[in-house]
């Protein structure tokens, strides 16, 4: 998944979580802090009930027991008892301005609200109506009245409210998130481009200007590095090409005159023999120069590939036939084993031919006492799956030396000098394999010879 | 043949001398040598040589443009001799109409053989090249008229059989892979014709072998291909 989408998902998720937690927290806080306050002291309703039960007596003779008196004192409240006619028949701590008789309208009014700005609470008493008044402004009285339907649908409404909250939270976080992503997106894309070694040029305005600048400068640094590297590679490759070009002219003359001497009838046999040696050595030098040139071109990715479908079985047959046609010595046997006739790769036929014949030549050169060489074409279960292997039953190569075989001779990492040949054969094969997006795998189980496998991707 | 005019264009005087020496040794005696583009062009116009050996790198131009300039007034055969062996150069040279491309360093024998081959091809008598006639055991295979003469009668060869035999004869004594044979007979994309090829080979054997089940002329090389053994050309 795209990392921008991942970021957005995380962002929305955490926003939802935060708002849910906030809501829960608020509910708990509301319950524990706010409503706790109102219930700290005895509620007026409770006080008026207490007073009512604390008032004993009848027919104008009443007395408040001490507990009731203490309660009134504690709340700095006053109390009175109204009989059925609305007359005050008993009172305690009654402020002087409070009237002593009430009609039914007045009773109805103060029972709901205030009596001369004193918040008052009423309760039934066997002798009439108990009225407890609190000091002015100490309580606010509100009348609550609800419709039954409204109450019943309350849970649904609360749920709806919650859903609306969630939807709003999601919408807001999506909105903010996408705006953020829109700003991050170029950054993400440019970092991906950096990884692919493409040039990047971001706008350096906005929220992430410092990041954009860093990415731009990183890209610029990378680009200069790679162009420097490329020009250095080119210079090296051109240098080798130039040297090999300059060697060709004198070498032409060595070869030319040596082979001319070789054919001179007026020279002694020994002299002609020596001329032949010069000519043969010259020919070796010629193959070394052209190999060196090819390896360096491959090393620096400058060898043009003439790609076309190549059938590995046909290639292997050609190589084997050519070795046999050119007079393979008796002590070598060359077998061909084709497991899959159809295997095809996209490749440069000449280079692949060169690679396979190098491998066979390698087996011949390193087993001067003769050996059995097998060329196998098969499909391997792992990638890249087209395999062409050349194996021999000679003494093989110690395992620790195998990785060195594909290094260029005289390169820093190669710890041992090349023993036979010019040492370009296997490095060339490895580079040809790499140029075809494949690889060269060397195996040498102890005492069982060397098996070199070219693994190439199949034709798409 | 040996009186053909040969022009050598090569900026390195020592190589020029050497090639001239070999040509003279080979029997050619009308040799013109040039060291640069302009003098080469002048020789071409004046002497009208029969064949040219051109170096690709010249002090005042390159062999490719020299060839293009020569082609404006002459169709003479041209051999490139180059110190650059890159495939592109080779293709460019051949694409411009050069007749061959030799990479330095070269063996004198190689140069002479190629030069002779080009001269023969271009200046040989206009009769079409005759295909060979050869003996296969008691039978005579006449590729020219596509027949096998056997016991006094003529067995005709089909087109495919003929093509197979021509390819095998060109590589007589050497293994020709079945892929190469299929390519020669059926052209590109000839994969899958191996069995058909086997049928044709069997028919050929019936015509040219004394005992087709025990072939001694047209041999199967197991897993690789076929090989034609030929006593001598007639």
Interface residues (C-beta under 8 A of the other chain):
Chain A: X245 X248 X249 X251 X252 X253 X254 X255 X256 X257 X259 X260 X279 X282 X283 X286 X290 X293 X304 X306 X311 X313 X314 X317 X318 X320 X321 X324 X325 X336 X338 X342 X350
Chain B: X12 X14 X15 X18 X19 X21 X22 X25 X83 X84 X85 X86 X87 X88 X103 X104 X105 X106 X107 X108 X109 X174 X175 X176 X177 X178 X179 X180 X191 X221 X223 X224 X225
